[in-house]
Amino acid sequence: MQSPSQPLTRLFTDHPASVGESYGQHMGFALRFALWLLVAAGAALIHALLPFAFERTASRIVARLYARTANRGAH
């Protein structure tokens, strides 16, 4: 018999497990990913105002993030 909390627990563990991580590992990965997205957004914003600044920074960050996530969970 399943406990009432099991479906709630699965909400937090199913996806991380699908990419081979624990909840904590997945949270760390996602927080680092979010930080780098903020850095890329900042560089893009500055580039919009000053086109000579950060000419390729945002696109390099996004490409690196994509490379790290493109095949996650593929078994």
PDB file of N, H, CA, C and O in Angstrom:
ATOM      1  N   MET A   1       0.838  -1.184   0.000  1.00  0.00           N
ATOM      2  CA  MET A   1       0.000   0.000   0.000  1.00  0.00           C
ATOM      3  C   MET A   1       0.882   1.246   0.000  1.00  0.00           C
ATOM      4  O   MET A   1       1.857   1.321   0.748  1.00  0.00           O
ATOM      5  N   GLN A   2       0.538   2.224  -0.841  1.00  0.00           N
ATOM      6  H   GLN A   2      -0.254   2.164  -1.448  1.00  0.00           H
ATOM      7  CA  GLN A   2       1.299   3.455  -0.920  1.00  0.00           C
ATOM      8  C   GLN A   2       0.888   4.417   0.176  1.00  0.00           C
ATOM      9  O   GLN A   2      -0.290   4.538   0.511  1.00  0.00           O
ATOM     10  N   SER A   3       1.875   5.095   0.727  1.00  0.00           N
ATOM     11  H   SER A   3       2.832   4.997   0.455  1.00  0.00           H
ATOM     12  CA  SER A   3       1.541   6.111   1.720  1.00  0.00           C
ATOM     13  C   SER A   3       1.040   7.353   0.999  1.00  0.00           C
ATOM     14  O   SER A   3       1.392   7.571  -0.160  1.00  0.00           O
ATOM     15  N   PRO A   4       0.228   8.169   1.656  1.00  0.00           N
ATOM     16  CA  PRO A   4      -0.304   9.370   1.011  1.00  0.00           C
ATOM     17  C   PRO A   4       0.782  10.346   0.564  1.00  0.00           C
ATOM     18  O   PRO A   4       0.568  11.117  -0.372  1.00  0.00           O
ATOM     19  N   SER A   5       1.938  10.326   1.215  1.00  0.00           N
ATOM     20  H   SER A   5       2.112   9.700   1.976  1.00  0.00           H
ATOM     21  CA  SER A   5       2.991  11.272   0.843  1.00  0.00           C
ATOM     22  C   SER A   5       3.812  10.808  -0.359  1.00  0.00           C
ATOM     23  O   SER A   5       4.551  11.605  -0.937  1.00  0.00           O
ATOM     24  N   GLN A   6       3.700   9.550  -0.742  1.00  0.00           N
ATOM     25  H   GLN A   6       3.100   8.902  -0.273  1.00  0.00           H
ATOM     26  CA  GLN A   6       4.521   9.038  -1.838  1.00  0.00           C
ATOM     27  C   GLN A   6       4.291   9.786  -3.156  1.00  0.00           C
ATOM     28  O   GLN A   6       5.273  10.140  -3.809  1.00  0.00           O
ATOM     29  N   PRO A   7       3.042  10.049  -3.585  1.00  0.00           N
ATOM     30  CA  PRO A   7       2.885  10.805  -4.831  1.00  0.00           C
ATOM     31  C   PRO A   7       3.517  12.201  -4.749  1.00  0.00           C
ATOM     32  O   PRO A   7       4.056  12.694  -5.740  1.00  0.00           O
ATOM     33  N   LEU A   8       3.453  12.835  -3.578  1.00  0.00           N
ATOM     34  H   LEU A   8       3.015  12.435  -2.773  1.00  0.00           H
ATOM     35  CA  LEU A   8       4.072  14.143  -3.413  1.00  0.00           C
ATOM     36  C   LEU A   8       5.589  14.028  -3.503  1.00  0.00           C
ATOM     37  O   LEU A   8       6.231  14.861  -4.143  1.00  0.00           O
ATOM     38  N   THR A   9       6.160  13.032  -2.888  1.00  0.00           N
ATOM     39  H   THR A   9       5.638  12.356  -2.368  1.00  0.00           H
ATOM     40  CA  THR A   9       7.600  12.815  -2.940  1.00  0.00           C
ATOM     41  C   THR A   9       8.048  12.589  -4.376  1.00  0.00           C
ATOM     42  O   THR A   9       9.090  13.099  -4.788  1.00  0.00           O
ATOM     43  N   ARG A  10       7.284  11.841  -5.130  1.00  0.00           N
ATOM     44  H   ARG A  10       6.437  11.427  -4.795  1.00  0.00           H
ATOM     45  CA  ARG A  10       7.635  11.543  -6.515  1.00  0.00           C
ATOM     46  C   ARG A  10       7.688  12.805  -7.371  1.00  0.00           C
ATOM     47  O   ARG A  10       8.449  12.861  -8.337  1.00  0.00           O
ATOM     48  N   LEU A  11       6.893  13.813  -7.033  1.00  0.00           N
ATOM     49  H   LEU A  11       6.274  13.767  -6.248  1.00  0.00           H
ATOM     50  CA  LEU A  11       6.946  15.076  -7.773  1.00  0.00           C
ATOM     51  C   LEU A  11       8.346  15.686  -7.719  1.00  0.00           C
ATOM     52  O   LEU A  11       8.778  16.361  -8.654  1.00  0.00           O
ATOM     53  N   PHE A  12       9.045  15.437  -6.614  1.00  0.00           N
ATOM     54  H   PHE A  12       8.695  14.889  -5.856  1.00  0.00           H
ATOM     55  CA  PHE A  12      10.375  16.004  -6.417  1.00  0.00           C
ATOM     56  C   PHE A  12      11.508  15.070  -6.838  1.00  0.00           C
ATOM     57  O   PHE A  12      12.651  15.511  -6.963  1.00  0.00           O
ATOM     58  N   THR A  13      11.214  13.805  -7.054  1.00  0.00           N
ATOM     59  H   THR A  13      10.285  13.448  -6.952  1.00  0.00           H
ATOM     60  CA  THR A  13      12.293  12.850  -7.324  1.00  0.00           C
ATOM     61  C   THR A  13      12.243  12.209  -8.704  1.00  0.00           C
ATOM     62  O   THR A  13      13.280  11.772  -9.203  1.00  0.00           O
ATOM     63  N   ASP A  14      11.090  12.137  -9.330  1.00  0.00           N
ATOM     64  H   ASP A  14      10.247  12.492  -8.924  1.00  0.00           H
ATOM     65  CA  ASP A  14      10.991  11.442 -10.626  1.00  0.00           C
ATOM     66  C   ASP A  14      11.858  12.095 -11.706  1.00  0.00           C
ATOM     67  O   ASP A  14      12.647  11.411 -12.358  1.00  0.00           O
ATOM     68  N   HIS A  15      11.723  13.387 -11.898  1.00  0.00           N
ATOM     69  H   HIS A  15      11.083  13.943 -11.368  1.00  0.00           H
ATOM     70  CA  HIS A  15      12.511  14.043 -12.948  1.00  0.00           C
ATOM     71  C   HIS A  15      14.011  13.991 -12.657  1.00  0.00           C
ATOM     72  O   HIS A  15      14.775  13.604 -13.542  1.00  0.00           O
ATOM     73  N   PRO A  16      14.468  14.361 -11.463  1.00  0.00           N
ATOM     74  CA  PRO A  16      15.913  14.234 -11.212  1.00  0.00           C
ATOM     75  C   PRO A  16      16.425  12.807 -11.479  1.00  0.00           C
ATOM     76  O   PRO A  16      17.503  12.625 -12.045  1.00  0.00           O
ATOM     77  N   ALA A  17      15.655  11.822 -11.075  1.00  0.00           N
ATOM     78  H   ALA A  17      14.779  11.970 -10.615  1.00  0.00           H
ATOM     79  CA  ALA A  17      16.065  10.431 -11.309  1.00  0.00           C
ATOM     80  C   ALA A  17      16.152  10.126 -12.797  1.00  0.00           C
ATOM     81  O   ALA A  17      16.991   9.327 -13.214  1.00  0.00           O
ATOM     82  N   SER A  18      15.302  10.748 -13.601  1.00  0.00           N
ATOM     83  H   SER A  18      14.620  11.396 -13.263  1.00  0.00           H
ATOM     84  CA  SER A  18      15.300  10.485 -15.046  1.00  0.00           C
ATOM     85  C   SER A  18      16.575  10.981 -15.725  1.00  0.00           C
ATOM     86  O   SER A  18      16.894  10.549 -16.833  1.00  0.00           O
ATOM     87  N   VAL A  19      17.303  11.883 -15.070  1.00  0.00           N
ATOM     88  H   VAL A  19      17.043  12.234 -14.170  1.00  0.00           H
ATOM     89  CA  VAL A  19      18.583  12.342 -15.610  1.00  0.00           C
ATOM     90  C   VAL A  19      19.749  11.854 -14.752  1.00  0.00           C
ATOM     91  O   VAL A  19      20.867  12.359 -14.855  1.00  0.00           O
ATOM     92  N   GLY A  20      19.469  10.865 -13.906  1.00  0.00           N
ATOM     93  H   GLY A  20      18.562  10.454 -13.823  1.00  0.00           H
ATOM     94  CA  GLY A  20      20.509  10.223 -13.122  1.00  0.00           C
ATOM     95  C   GLY A  20      21.023  11.036 -11.946  1.00  0.00           C
ATOM     96  O   GLY A  20      22.197  10.935 -11.587  1.00  0.00           O
ATOM     97  N   GLU A  21      20.156  11.842 -11.343  1.00  0.00           N
ATOM     98  H   GLU A  21      19.203  11.924 -11.634  1.00  0.00           H
ATOM     99  CA  GLU A  21      20.572  12.685 -10.229  1.00  0.00           C
ATOM    100  C   GLU A  21      19.618  12.539  -9.057  1.00  0.00           C
ATOM    101  O   GLU A  21      18.466  12.133  -9.209  1.00  0.00           O
ATOM    102  N   SER A  22      20.130  12.881  -7.889  1.00  0.00           N
ATOM    103  H   SER A  22      21.066  13.210  -7.765  1.00  0.00           H
ATOM    104  CA  SER A  22      19.265  12.991  -6.714  1.00  0.00           C
ATOM    105  C   SER A  22      18.594  14.360  -6.759  1.00  0.00           C
ATOM    106  O   SER A  22      18.910  15.194  -7.608  1.00  0.00           O
ATOM    107  N   TYR A  23      17.674  14.574  -5.841  1.00  0.00           N
ATOM    108  H   TYR A  23      17.418  13.896  -5.152  1.00  0.00           H
ATOM    109  CA  TYR A  23      17.012  15.886  -5.769  1.00  0.00           C
ATOM    110  C   TYR A  23      18.045  16.991  -5.528  1.00  0.00           C
ATOM    111  O   TYR A  23      18.014  18.023  -6.199  1.00  0.00           O
ATOM    112  N   GLY A  24      18.944  16.785  -4.587  1.00  0.00           N
ATOM    113  H   GLY A  24      18.969  15.948  -4.041  1.00  0.00           H
ATOM    114  CA  GLY A  24      19.959  17.791  -4.271  1.00  0.00           C
ATOM    115  C   GLY A  24      20.910  18.063  -5.429  1.00  0.00           C
ATOM    116  O   GLY A  24      21.246  19.215  -5.704  1.00  0.00           O
ATOM    117  N   GLN A  25      21.340  17.010  -6.102  1.00  0.00           N
ATOM    118  H   GLN A  25      21.067  16.074  -5.878  1.00  0.00           H
ATOM    119  CA  GLN A  25      22.221  17.179  -7.254  1.00  0.00           C
ATOM    120  C   GLN A  25      21.515  17.970  -8.351  1.00  0.00           C
ATOM    121  O   GLN A  25      22.095  18.863  -8.969  1.00  0.00           O
ATOM    122  N   HIS A  26      20.256  17.622  -8.577  1.00  0.00           N
ATOM    123  H   HIS A  26      19.784  16.897  -8.076  1.00  0.00           H
ATOM    124  CA  HIS A  26      19.494  18.307  -9.618  1.00  0.00           C
ATOM    125  C   HIS A  26      19.270  19.776  -9.264  1.00  0.00           C
ATOM    126  O   HIS A  26      19.344  20.646 -10.131  1.00  0.00           O
ATOM    127  N   MET A  27      18.999  20.044  -8.001  1.00  0.00           N
ATOM    128  H   MET A  27      18.939  19.337  -7.297  1.00  0.00           H
ATOM    129  CA  MET A  27      18.811  21.422  -7.570  1.00  0.00           C
ATOM    130  C   MET A  27      20.091  22.225  -7.796  1.00  0.00           C
ATOM    131  O   MET A  27      20.036  23.353  -8.284  1.00  0.00           O
ATOM    132  N   GLY A  28      21.239  21.653  -7.446  1.00  0.00           N
ATOM    133  H   GLY A  28      21.284  20.736  -7.049  1.00  0.00           H
ATOM    134  CA  GLY A  28      22.504  22.337  -7.668  1.00  0.00           C
ATOM    135  C   GLY A  28      22.748  22.620  -9.138  1.00  0.00           C
ATOM    136  O   GLY A  28      23.155  23.724  -9.499  1.00  0.00           O
ATOM    137  N   PHE A  29      22.502  21.627  -9.994  1.00  0.00           N
ATOM    138  H   PHE A  29      22.171  20.730  -9.701  1.00  0.00           H
ATOM    139  CA  PHE A  29      22.675  21.804 -11.436  1.00  0.00           C
ATOM    140  C   PHE A  29      21.758  22.910 -11.943  1.00  0.00           C
ATOM    141  O   PHE A  29      22.191  23.789 -12.689  1.00  0.00           O
ATOM    142  N   ALA A  30      20.494  22.867 -11.541  1.00  0.00           N
ATOM    143  H   ALA A  30      20.142  22.153 -10.936  1.00  0.00           H
ATOM    144  CA  ALA A  30      19.517  23.851 -12.017  1.00  0.00           C
ATOM    145  C   ALA A  30      19.850  25.257 -11.523  1.00  0.00           C
ATOM    146  O   ALA A  30      19.656  26.229 -12.253  1.00  0.00           O
ATOM    147  N   LEU A  31      20.345  25.375 -10.298  1.00  0.00           N
ATOM    148  H   LEU A  31      20.502  24.586  -9.704  1.00  0.00           H
ATOM    149  CA  LEU A  31      20.713  26.698  -9.776  1.00  0.00           C
ATOM    150  C   LEU A  31      21.922  27.261 -10.520  1.00  0.00           C
ATOM    151  O   LEU A  31      21.951  28.449 -10.842  1.00  0.00           O
ATOM    152  N   ARG A  32      22.917  26.421 -10.794  1.00  0.00           N
ATOM    153  H   ARG A  32      22.893  25.456 -10.532  1.00  0.00           H
ATOM    154  CA  ARG A  32      24.064  26.885 -11.586  1.00  0.00           C
ATOM    155  C   ARG A  32      23.629  27.276 -12.993  1.00  0.00           C
ATOM    156  O   ARG A  32      24.093  28.278 -13.538  1.00  0.00           O
ATOM    157  N   PHE A  33      22.743  26.490 -13.574  1.00  0.00           N
ATOM    158  H   PHE A  33      22.366  25.677 -13.132  1.00  0.00           H
ATOM    159  CA  PHE A  33      22.214  26.782 -14.908  1.00  0.00           C
ATOM    160  C   PHE A  33      21.516  28.142 -14.893  1.00  0.00           C
ATOM    161  O   PHE A  33      21.736  28.963 -15.784  1.00  0.00           O
ATOM    162  N   ALA A  34      20.678  28.382 -13.886  1.00  0.00           N
ATOM    163  H   ALA A  34      20.499  27.716 -13.162  1.00  0.00           H
ATOM    164  CA  ALA A  34      19.965  29.651 -13.773  1.00  0.00           C
ATOM    165  C   ALA A  34      20.930  30.817 -13.603  1.00  0.00           C
ATOM    166  O   ALA A  34      20.721  31.882 -14.184  1.00  0.00           O
ATOM    167  N   LEU A  35      21.977  30.628 -12.819  1.00  0.00           N
ATOM    168  H   LEU A  35      22.147  29.762 -12.348  1.00  0.00           H
ATOM    169  CA  LEU A  35      22.969  31.683 -12.630  1.00  0.00           C
ATOM    170  C   LEU A  35      23.624  32.044 -13.957  1.00  0.00           C
ATOM    171  O   LEU A  35      23.760  33.223 -14.283  1.00  0.00           O
ATOM    172  N   TRP A  36      24.031  31.036 -14.720  1.00  0.00           N
ATOM    173  H   TRP A  36      23.922  30.078 -14.455  1.00  0.00           H
ATOM    174  CA  TRP A  36      24.659  31.306 -16.011  1.00  0.00           C
ATOM    175  C   TRP A  36      23.682  31.958 -16.987  1.00  0.00           C
ATOM    176  O   TRP A  36      24.092  32.780 -17.807  1.00  0.00           O
ATOM    177  N   LEU A  37      22.396  31.605 -16.912  1.00  0.00           N
ATOM    178  H   LEU A  37      22.064  30.937 -16.246  1.00  0.00           H
ATOM    179  CA  LEU A  37      21.405  32.281 -17.755  1.00  0.00           C
ATOM    180  C   LEU A  37      21.285  33.755 -17.380  1.00  0.00           C
ATOM    181  O   LEU A  37      21.130  34.610 -18.252  1.00  0.00           O
ATOM    182  N   LEU A  38      21.358  34.050 -16.087  1.00  0.00           N
ATOM    183  H   LEU A  38      21.484  33.355 -15.379  1.00  0.00           H
ATOM    184  CA  LEU A  38      21.325  35.450 -15.645  1.00  0.00           C
ATOM    185  C   LEU A  38      22.554  36.206 -16.148  1.00  0.00           C
ATOM    186  O   LEU A  38      22.446  37.354 -16.578  1.00  0.00           O
ATOM    187  N   VAL A  39      23.712  35.566 -16.095  1.00  0.00           N
ATOM    188  H   VAL A  39      23.799  34.633 -15.745  1.00  0.00           H
ATOM    189  CA  VAL A  39      24.933  36.194 -16.613  1.00  0.00           C
ATOM    190  C   VAL A  39      24.779  36.465 -18.111  1.00  0.00           C
ATOM    191  O   VAL A  39      25.127  37.547 -18.584  1.00  0.00           O
ATOM    192  N   ALA A  40      24.264  35.494 -18.853  1.00  0.00           N
ATOM    193  H   ALA A  40      23.982  34.615 -18.469  1.00  0.00           H
ATOM    194  CA  ALA A  40      24.061  35.662 -20.296  1.00  0.00           C
ATOM    195  C   ALA A  40      23.059  36.785 -20.574  1.00  0.00           C
ATOM    196  O   ALA A  40      23.261  37.588 -21.485  1.00  0.00           O
ATOM    197  N   ALA A  41      21.988  36.838 -19.794  1.00  0.00           N
ATOM    198  H   ALA A  41      21.825  36.185 -19.054  1.00  0.00           H
ATOM    199  CA  ALA A  41      20.995  37.899 -19.973  1.00  0.00           C
ATOM    200  C   ALA A  41      21.613  39.265 -19.699  1.00  0.00           C
ATOM    201  O   ALA A  41      21.353  40.219 -20.433  1.00  0.00           O
ATOM    202  N   GLY A  42      22.419  39.369 -18.662  1.00  0.00           N
ATOM    203  H   GLY A  42      22.631  38.594 -18.067  1.00  0.00           H
ATOM    204  CA  GLY A  42      23.091  40.634 -18.363  1.00  0.00           C
ATOM    205  C   GLY A  42      24.013  41.059 -19.489  1.00  0.00           C
ATOM    206  O   GLY A  42      24.028  42.227 -19.878  1.00  0.00           O
ATOM    207  N   ALA A  43      24.783  40.115 -20.016  1.00  0.00           N
ATOM    208  H   ALA A  43      24.770  39.166 -19.700  1.00  0.00           H
ATOM    209  CA  ALA A  43      25.683  40.422 -21.125  1.00  0.00           C
ATOM    210  C   ALA A  43      24.893  40.861 -22.355  1.00  0.00           C
ATOM    211  O   ALA A  43      25.292  41.791 -23.056  1.00  0.00           O
ATOM    212  N   ALA A  44      23.781  40.192 -22.611  1.00  0.00           N
ATOM    213  H   ALA A  44      23.457  39.437 -22.042  1.00  0.00           H
ATOM    214  CA  ALA A  44      22.947  40.562 -23.767  1.00  0.00           C
ATOM    215  C   ALA A  44      22.338  41.949 -23.582  1.00  0.00           C
ATOM    216  O   ALA A  44      22.251  42.723 -24.535  1.00  0.00           O
ATOM    217  N   LEU A  45      21.921  42.260 -22.372  1.00  0.00           N
ATOM    218  H   LEU A  45      21.991  41.632 -21.598  1.00  0.00           H
ATOM    219  CA  LEU A  45      21.353  43.577 -22.094  1.00  0.00           C
ATOM    220  C   LEU A  45      22.395  44.670 -22.298  1.00  0.00           C
ATOM    221  O   LEU A  45      22.117  45.690 -22.929  1.00  0.00           O
ATOM    222  N   ILE A  46      23.588  44.456 -21.765  1.00  0.00           N
ATOM    223  H   ILE A  46      23.813  43.627 -21.253  1.00  0.00           H
ATOM    224  CA  ILE A  46      24.650  45.444 -21.962  1.00  0.00           C
ATOM    225  C   ILE A  46      25.004  45.553 -23.440  1.00  0.00           C
ATOM    226  O   ILE A  46      25.230  46.652 -23.947  1.00  0.00           O
ATOM    227  N   HIS A  47      25.054  44.416 -24.132  1.00  0.00           N
ATOM    228  H   HIS A  47      24.871  43.524 -23.720  1.00  0.00           H
ATOM    229  CA  HIS A  47      25.358  44.419 -25.564  1.00  0.00           C
ATOM    230  C   HIS A  47      24.300  45.193 -26.358  1.00  0.00           C
ATOM    231  O   HIS A  47      24.624  45.864 -27.338  1.00  0.00           O
ATOM    232  N   ALA A  48      23.054  45.100 -25.940  1.00  0.00           N
ATOM    233  H   ALA A  48      22.791  44.555 -25.144  1.00  0.00           H
ATOM    234  CA  ALA A  48      21.984  45.833 -26.633  1.00  0.00           C
ATOM    235  C   ALA A  48      22.221  47.341 -26.559  1.00  0.00           C
ATOM    236  O   ALA A  48      21.947  48.069 -27.512  1.00  0.00           O
ATOM    237  N   LEU A  49      22.726  47.791 -25.435  1.00  0.00           N
ATOM    238  H   LEU A  49      22.950  47.199 -24.661  1.00  0.00           H
ATOM    239  CA  LEU A  49      22.975  49.219 -25.240  1.00  0.00           C
ATOM    240  C   LEU A  49      24.335  49.655 -25.792  1.00  0.00           C
ATOM    241  O   LEU A  49      24.483  50.763 -26.307  1.00  0.00           O
ATOM    242  N   LEU A  50      25.308  48.777 -25.676  1.00  0.00           N
ATOM    243  H   LEU A  50      25.187  47.877 -25.257  1.00  0.00           H
ATOM    244  CA  LEU A  50      26.677  49.063 -26.110  1.00  0.00           C
ATOM    245  C   LEU A  50      27.129  47.926 -27.035  1.00  0.00           C
ATOM    246  O   LEU A  50      27.775  46.982 -26.582  1.00  0.00           O
ATOM    247  N   PRO A  51      26.797  48.011 -28.319  1.00  0.00           N
ATOM    248  CA  PRO A  51      27.016  46.886 -29.230  1.00  0.00           C
ATOM    249  C   PRO A  51      28.460  46.399 -29.328  1.00  0.00           C
ATOM    250  O   PRO A  51      28.702  45.275 -29.769  1.00  0.00           O
ATOM    251  N   PHE A  52      29.407  47.216 -28.928  1.00  0.00           N
ATOM    252  H   PHE A  52      29.211  48.128 -28.570  1.00  0.00           H
ATOM    253  CA  PHE A  52      30.812  46.804 -28.966  1.00  0.00           C
ATOM    254  C   PHE A  52      31.198  45.945 -27.767  1.00  0.00           C
ATOM    255  O   PHE A  52      32.266  45.334 -27.759  1.00  0.00           O
ATOM    256  N   ALA A  53      30.338  45.894 -26.759  1.00  0.00           N
ATOM    257  H   ALA A  53      29.469  46.390 -26.766  1.00  0.00           H
ATOM    258  CA  ALA A  53      30.641  45.137 -25.535  1.00  0.00           C
ATOM    259  C   ALA A  53      29.988  43.761 -25.576  1.00  0.00           C
ATOM    260  O   ALA A  53      28.866  43.614 -26.060  1.00  0.00           O
ATOM    261  N   PHE A  54      30.679  42.778 -25.078  1.00  0.00           N
ATOM    262  H   PHE A  54      31.590  42.898 -24.684  1.00  0.00           H
ATOM    263  CA  PHE A  54      30.139  41.415 -24.941  1.00  0.00           C
ATOM    264  C   PHE A  54      29.530  40.891 -26.242  1.00  0.00           C
ATOM    265  O   PHE A  54      28.421  40.358 -26.246  1.00  0.00           O
ATOM    266  N   GLU A  55      30.258  41.045 -27.337  1.00  0.00           N
ATOM    267  H   GLU A  55      31.159  41.478 -27.334  1.00  0.00           H
ATOM    268  CA  GLU A  55      29.728  40.702 -28.657  1.00  0.00           C
ATOM    269  C   GLU A  55      29.308  39.240 -28.783  1.00  0.00           C
ATOM    270  O   GLU A  55      28.336  38.939 -29.476  1.00  0.00           O
ATOM    271  N   ARG A  56      30.011  38.339 -28.135  1.00  0.00           N
ATOM    272  H   ARG A  56      30.800  38.583 -27.572  1.00  0.00           H
ATOM    273  CA  ARG A  56      29.688  36.904 -28.273  1.00  0.00           C
ATOM    274  C   ARG A  56      29.460  36.208 -26.929  1.00  0.00           C
ATOM    275  O   ARG A  56      29.281  34.991 -26.881  1.00  0.00           O
ATOM    276  N   THR A  57      29.466  36.956 -25.873  1.00  0.00           N
ATOM    277  H   THR A  57      29.612  37.945 -25.912  1.00  0.00           H
ATOM    278  CA  THR A  57      29.392  36.362 -24.534  1.00  0.00           C
ATOM    279  C   THR A  57      28.111  35.578 -24.318  1.00  0.00           C
ATOM    280  O   THR A  57      28.163  34.414 -23.921  1.00  0.00           O
ATOM    281  N   ALA A  58      26.967  36.187 -24.568  1.00  0.00           N
ATOM    282  H   ALA A  58      26.924  37.133 -24.891  1.00  0.00           H
ATOM    283  CA  ALA A  58      25.688  35.512 -24.324  1.00  0.00           C
ATOM    284  C   ALA A  58      25.548  34.263 -25.186  1.00  0.00           C
ATOM    285  O   ALA A  58      25.124  33.216 -24.696  1.00  0.00           O
ATOM    286  N   SER A  59      25.900  34.363 -26.462  1.00  0.00           N
ATOM    287  H   SER A  59      26.244  35.214 -26.860  1.00  0.00           H
ATOM    288  CA  SER A  59      25.756  33.200 -27.341  1.00  0.00           C
ATOM    289  C   SER A  59      26.699  32.074 -26.943  1.00  0.00           C
ATOM    290  O   SER A  59      26.335  30.903 -27.050  1.00  0.00           O
ATOM    291  N   ARG A  60      27.920  32.407 -26.478  1.00  0.00           N
ATOM    292  H   ARG A  60      28.217  33.358 -26.390  1.00  0.00           H
ATOM    293  CA  ARG A  60      28.843  31.365 -26.010  1.00  0.00           C
ATOM    294  C   ARG A  60      28.302  30.660 -24.777  1.00  0.00           C
ATOM    295  O   ARG A  60      28.390  29.437 -24.663  1.00  0.00           O
ATOM    296  N   ILE A  61      27.737  31.437 -23.848  1.00  0.00           N
ATOM    297  H   ILE A  61      27.665  32.430 -23.940  1.00  0.00           H
ATOM    298  CA  ILE A  61      27.177  30.840 -22.624  1.00  0.00           C
ATOM    299  C   ILE A  61      26.011  29.925 -22.978  1.00  0.00           C
ATOM    300  O   ILE A  61      25.927  28.805 -22.474  1.00  0.00           O
ATOM    301  N   VAL A  62      25.114  30.391 -23.837  1.00  0.00           N
ATOM    302  H   VAL A  62      25.182  31.301 -24.246  1.00  0.00           H
ATOM    303  CA  VAL A  62      23.949  29.585 -24.217  1.00  0.00           C
ATOM    304  C   VAL A  62      24.393  28.316 -24.932  1.00  0.00           C
ATOM    305  O   VAL A  62      23.840  27.245 -24.681  1.00  0.00           O
ATOM    306  N   ALA A  63      25.373  28.416 -25.811  1.00  0.00           N
ATOM    307  H   ALA A  63      25.822  29.286 -26.015  1.00  0.00           H
ATOM    308  CA  ALA A  63      25.877  27.222 -26.515  1.00  0.00           C
ATOM    309  C   ALA A  63      26.466  26.228 -25.530  1.00  0.00           C
ATOM    310  O   ALA A  63      26.239  25.024 -25.656  1.00  0.00           O
ATOM    311  N   ARG A  64      27.223  26.717 -24.543  1.00  0.00           N
ATOM    312  H   ARG A  64      27.407  27.695 -24.441  1.00  0.00           H
ATOM    313  CA  ARG A  64      27.816  25.825 -23.537  1.00  0.00           C
ATOM    314  C   ARG A  64      26.735  25.152 -22.696  1.00  0.00           C
ATOM    315  O   ARG A  64      26.823  23.960 -22.403  1.00  0.00           O
ATOM    316  N   LEU A  65      25.717  25.920 -22.311  1.00  0.00           N
ATOM    317  H   LEU A  65      25.646  26.888 -22.550  1.00  0.00           H
ATOM    318  CA  LEU A  65      24.625  25.335 -21.530  1.00  0.00           C
ATOM    319  C   LEU A  65      23.872  24.290 -22.346  1.00  0.00           C
ATOM    320  O   LEU A  65      23.519  23.229 -21.830  1.00  0.00           O
ATOM    321  N   TYR A  66      23.628  24.589 -23.617  1.00  0.00           N
ATOM    322  H   TYR A  66      23.915  25.451 -24.036  1.00  0.00           H
ATOM    323  CA  TYR A  66      22.942  23.626 -24.475  1.00  0.00           C
ATOM    324  C   TYR A  66      23.750  22.333 -24.586  1.00  0.00           C
ATOM    325  O   TYR A  66      23.196  21.237 -24.493  1.00  0.00           O
ATOM    326  N   ALA A  67      25.058  22.467 -24.786  1.00  0.00           N
ATOM    327  H   ALA A  67      25.509  23.357 -24.863  1.00  0.00           H
ATOM    328  CA  ALA A  67      25.913  21.285 -24.902  1.00  0.00           C
ATOM    329  C   ALA A  67      25.859  20.417 -23.650  1.00  0.00           C
ATOM    330  O   ALA A  67      25.926  19.190 -23.733  1.00  0.00           O
ATOM    331  N   ARG A  68      25.736  21.061 -22.488  1.00  0.00           N
ATOM    332  H   ARG A  68      25.681  22.057 -22.421  1.00  0.00           H
ATOM    333  CA  ARG A  68      25.686  20.312 -21.214  1.00  0.00           C
ATOM    334  C   ARG A  68      24.335  19.640 -20.981  1.00  0.00           C
ATOM    335  O   ARG A  68      24.249  18.694 -20.199  1.00  0.00           O
ATOM    336  N   THR A  69      23.278  20.113 -21.645  1.00  0.00           N
ATOM    337  H   THR A  69      23.347  20.882 -22.280  1.00  0.00           H
ATOM    338  CA  THR A  69      21.950  19.576 -21.354  1.00  0.00           C
ATOM    339  C   THR A  69      21.318  18.802 -22.512  1.00  0.00           C
ATOM    340  O   THR A  69      20.321  18.108 -22.309  1.00  0.00           O
ATOM    341  N   ALA A  70      21.861  18.903 -23.690  1.00  0.00           N
ATOM    342  H   ALA A  70      22.671  19.466 -23.856  1.00  0.00           H
ATOM    343  CA  ALA A  70      21.209  18.331 -24.880  1.00  0.00           C
ATOM    344  C   ALA A  70      20.913  16.839 -24.748  1.00  0.00           C
ATOM    345  O   ALA A  70      19.853  16.387 -25.180  1.00  0.00           O
ATOM    346  N   ASN A  71      21.804  16.085 -24.176  1.00  0.00           N
ATOM    347  H   ASN A  71      22.666  16.453 -23.825  1.00  0.00           H
ATOM    348  CA  ASN A  71      21.614  14.631 -24.123  1.00  0.00           C
ATOM    349  C   ASN A  71      21.429  14.110 -22.699  1.00  0.00           C
ATOM    350  O   ASN A  71      21.584  12.913 -22.454  1.00  0.00           O
ATOM    351  N   ARG A  72      21.101  14.991 -21.765  1.00  0.00           N
ATOM    352  H   ARG A  72      20.975  15.963 -21.964  1.00  0.00           H
ATOM    353  CA  ARG A  72      20.887  14.525 -20.391  1.00  0.00           C
ATOM    354  C   ARG A  72      19.682  13.600 -20.352  1.00  0.00           C
ATOM    355  O   ARG A  72      18.657  13.866 -20.979  1.00  0.00           O
ATOM    356  N   GLY A  73      19.815  12.552 -19.634  1.00  0.00           N
ATOM    357  H   GLY A  73      20.648  12.336 -19.124  1.00  0.00           H
ATOM    358  CA  GLY A  73      18.705  11.624 -19.460  1.00  0.00           C
ATOM    359  C   GLY A  73      18.562  10.620 -20.589  1.00  0.00           C
ATOM    360  O   GLY A  73      17.728   9.717 -20.515  1.00  0.00           O
ATOM    361  N   ALA A  74      19.364  10.766 -21.633  1.00  0.00           N
ATOM    362  H   ALA A  74      20.041  11.499 -21.694  1.00  0.00           H
ATOM    363  CA  ALA A  74      19.321   9.798 -22.743  1.00  0.00           C
ATOM    364  C   ALA A  74      20.074   8.547 -22.292  1.00  0.00           C
ATOM    365  O   ALA A  74      21.283   8.598 -22.068  1.00  0.00           O
ATOM    366  N   HIS A  75      19.385   7.457 -22.163  1.00  0.00           N
ATOM    367  H   HIS A  75      18.403   7.416 -22.345  1.00  0.00           H
ATOM    368  CA  HIS A  75      20.019   6.210 -21.705  1.00  0.00           C
ATOM    369  C   HIS A  75      20.066   5.229 -22.835  1.00  0.00           C
ATOM    370  O   HIS A  75      20.561   4.114 -22.665  1.00  0.00           O
TER     371      HIS A  75
END
